[in-house]
Amino acid sequence: MLRVSVALCALGCSAALAPVVVSPTPALASHHNPTAHQLSASRAAVAQRLREVKAAAAEVGRAKGQLGKLNTAAEVAFEAYDGARVKLAAANQASAAAHRVLIAANRAVANGQRQVNRFAREAYESGGISTVDAVLAPGGTGTLVSRVGALNVISNTQRTTLQRLDAARLYHGVVAQQANAVAANAARDATAAAQAKAAAQTAVHKQQALLSSLRQVQGHLAALLADARGRANQLQRQHIVALAEARAAAAADPLVSTGPSPYANLSGSLAGTISAATGLAAVHVAEQQIGKPYLWGGAGPNRFDCSGLVMWSYDQVGVHLDHWTGFQWNEGAHVSRAQLRPGDLVFFAYDTSNPATIHHVGMYIGNGQMVEAPHTGANVQISAYDWPEYIGAVRPYQR
């Protein structure tokens, strides 16, 4: 008997994938000059949205893979169903043939029964032939021999008839049993195959609906990511404009210092800072990124902004830094120009007397040069660090 076994539940039940959690997007700042916290929050919102989009894409990928497996299982079930239908048709033909044989067997039984009945009736009507009748009958020994021969013929015919009747009855039973077995097996095969086909169709339809739903969520999250990026870009533009205005105001105000940075030669305690070997290792990592494109908010491994390059390079050597120049300025000890060594972070500001106006960071590599991710449209490169906007340097803490 045909056995259809398709692992539909194992595939279909696992399609209940984890829900996608959508986090709220921070409201756009109403201030003309966004604060550092608002800028950081906007970048964090973009990063969160990006994680959500990637998670949704992963869910869609898993659902597509699950659908592929279910489609394969469905094909197996459909083929089994087709095979069962062919076998059922053959079984029906066999059953019809068995029925015809059964009719013939029934005829043979009926014929045998009629012959037996005829012998019984003739014997009853004649009163039978006794041994005395045979001996005393007129005609002598010749007649006796003739009558004995007739008795033998009658006996043999009766015996053959009875044997044929028994054989016909036995054949009738065997044929009937075979016909019933063929029909029952074919019916079971057809039922099992139809059930497997229906289960396969149900599982595939459910997975298709789930995949469609996940794709809708993915599209919604992509739209939210675009919105978050737009908000962050607007905040960044507002911040840049505000810094430019502050710089212009500082240049026009004689009371605001426009001279050398008071932080340029500031020296603090170097306790807890990274070793020279760690700084050099971070430089080697950063230099390996030369030629990769700038991307605002990029933190590797293929695209970077200025603080993202510094953060990612140090992360590869086990030192954690935050992804923002405002934080990185305070995540180490300040060192003077004379103390600079490879791996130190060099910062640049619109107002060198005000760390709040820091807008760029690079990694010092020696010989008056730094490796940096400069700006949109440019790639990671080596540049001179001695800019007029240089505000100071920091050696990261080992943490």
Secondary structure, 3 states (H helix, E strand, C coil): CCCCCCCHHHHHHCCCCCCCCCCCCCCCCCCCCCCHHHHHHHHHHHHHHHHHHHHHHHHHHHHHHHHHHHHHHHHHHHHHHHHHHHHHHHHHHHHHHHHHHHHHHHHHHHHHHHHHHHHHHHHHHHCCCCHHHHHHCCCHHHHHHHHHHHHHHHHHHHHHHHHHHHHHHHHHHHHHHHHHHHHHHHHHHHHHHHHHHHHHHHHHHHHHHHHHHHHHHHHHHHHHHHHHHHHHHHHHHHHHHHHHHHHHHHHHCCCCCCCCCCCCCCCCCCCCECCHHHHHHHHHHHHCCCCCEECCCCECCCCECHHHHHHHHHHCCCCCCCCCHHHHCCCEEEECHHHCCCCCEEEEECCCCCHHHEEEEEEEEECCEEEECCCCCCECEEEECCCCCEEEEEEEECC
